[in-house]
Each structure stands twice: as structure tokens, then as C-alpha cells.
Amino acid sequence: MYKISVIPGDGIGKEVMEATLHVLEALDVDFDYTFADAGDEHMAKTGVALPQETVDIVKASQACLFGAAGETAADVIVKMRQELDLYVNLRPVKSYPGTKCLFDNLDFVIVRENTEGLYIGLEEETLEGATATRVITRQASERICKFAFEYAKKTGRGKVTAVHKANVLKKTDGVFKDSFYKVSKEYPEIELDDRYVDATAMFFITRPEMFDVIVTTNLFGDILSDEGAGLVGGLGLIPSANIGENQGLFEPVHGSAPRHAGKGTANPSAMILSAVLMLNYLEESVAAQKLEDALVKVLKEGQVVTPDLGGNATTMEMATEVRAKLEL
């Protein structure tokens, strides 16, 4: 039995979490859930967005399912990444049938460094405006590159691409690029290349099939991940994993979407696919594939899907349909 911490959070996070837990019940995998609070609503009640109790619960679990945080996202998910040293942000970009994907054959992964870069928040006001300090270390660069190569090796992917802007950011991205090629020497069997981030953004639109595993820094990874979502039908279909040495936290990237909260029509796909990532992290690969296949069947049929997918089903109706495919 796996000890799983569950943080529904805010907005549609609660709805897609309920739907996903309903689907997971149909798998032949036992979970022991511990629920915890974080986000806007908890902030309004207590004055604290991320209580230490929640951090401790996540630390004591084998994995965490996280729904969404609203305005307090930086105080919750960013802090959680730093507190737990979840240095990997893994975001698959994959085409699924029955969706508004621009390309039918995409299947690549973005491996984003999660703990440094501009997102460490070292900003300072000046007389002229403000400055921000970008921190890129060899240690963080090497370990994220090593994860990318190990992930490629483990999953049978044949190519890793480093994305940077070392022609302009010569020192910081110079460290990242040098670290990439240093680590690559340990993986001679894996094809590699490196590309500038602006060129990569263009190739996402013109030749996205050229990518397999992308490894990049924090801000670049954040931007490219959302562009990747646009290629395959939007944020409602993009899961993510935050992975460290001891913990893994799995969340959809669509956020709390307050305009859609409470209507019962949120697309649960990204949360379900985040559970797929969690199952693979726990090395329950058979269950992970079974769950993904069940979702694909529902998407392909297009009969019991939420409004953003062209249907009129509620979040729970779509989840129940996915569960029914699992139980066949």
C-alpha cells in the first residue's frame, strides 16, 4: 500500500482531484491517502497559504497528488519545490485523439530545472526601476541534465536536446550548456544537440516532431511547457511531475481556473494524466498504462467528455466513464 498525500487546493483543483481519486479506486493498486490543506482558501481562513503540517505530511508520503493553488501559487507550489528539493519539473507534450491538437504525432517531454534561475525571486528595486538576479549553478545544472539522460535511457527515448541562450547569457547559460555536455559523456548511446530558446520556440510550431527529451532552465522550461500545451489542445491535457531524491509531487498545470470552479465541467484529463505520472514514478507501469489507455478510449470516442473537448459531460461523468473503461 502506497502512502499518498492529497492536496486538493483551490478552484477546479478540488473537482478534478475528486474525479481522479474516483478513477484510481478501480485500479489494482492500494493507496493510503492523507489529505492536507494549502492555497487561497486556507490562506483566507488561517493567514497561511502553506502550513508546516502540510509540508510534513508530504515529506512522510511516497508521493503527493496536488490539485491547484490560486493567487497563492508562488507561496505554495514554488515553496514546496524548494522545501522538498523537487528539482525536476517533468512535463510531457503528447497528442491524444479527440482533442484540439495541432499535430497528431507528438510525444516529447520537457525536463525543467525547478529550483533556481530567475524564479528564486532575488529582486531588488532601484532608482531606475528594479533588477532580478538569475542564479545558475553547476551542481543544479548537472543533476537536471543527468536526470534528463537517465529518463531518456529508462524510457527508451533516443535523443536529449539542451535549450539555452548561451550566445547572449554567456556566463549563466554558459554554465548550463557546459554542464550538459559534461554529463552527456556518460551516455554515448544517446543522441544529443543543443538549441537556442528562441529557435526552439519557432521549431515547436514548424517542426515539433524533431524533439524527444528537452532539458532546460527554470524560466525557459516554464514558457516552453505552455507553448507545448498549445500544440496538443491546451492546459487541460497537460500533466506535470515535480521530482526530487525522496519525494514526487504530481499536478495538472491548468491552475485553479476560478471562472470555471463550482460548475462541475472542468476537464479531469490533466489530473488523471498526473496520476499516470505518479504511477510510473512508483514503478507501477502496468497500472499507469492501463489508466492512460482508459482515458484515451474515452477521448477517442468523444461521447462522455467535458465541454472543452466538445461534449456536455460533467467532470465526474467523464471520470466515471474512464473508470468504466478500466473495469472492462
Secondary structure, 3 states (H helix, E strand, C coil): CEEEEEEEECCHHHHHHHHHHHHHCCCCCCEEEEECCCCHHHHHHHCCCCCHHHHHHHHCCCEEEEEECCCCHHHHHHHHHHHCCCCEEEEEEECCCCCCCCCCCCEEEEEEECCCEHHHCCEEECCCCEEECCECCHHHHHHHHHHHHHHHHHHCCCEEEEEECCCCCCCHHHHHHHHHHHHHCCCCCCEEEEEEHHHHHHHHHHCHHHCCEEEECHHHHHHHHHHHHHHCCCHHHCEEEEECCCCEEEEECCCCCCCCCCCCCCCCHHHHHHHHHHHHHCCCHHHHHHHHHHHHHHHHHCCCCCHHHCCCCCHHHHHHHHHHHHCC
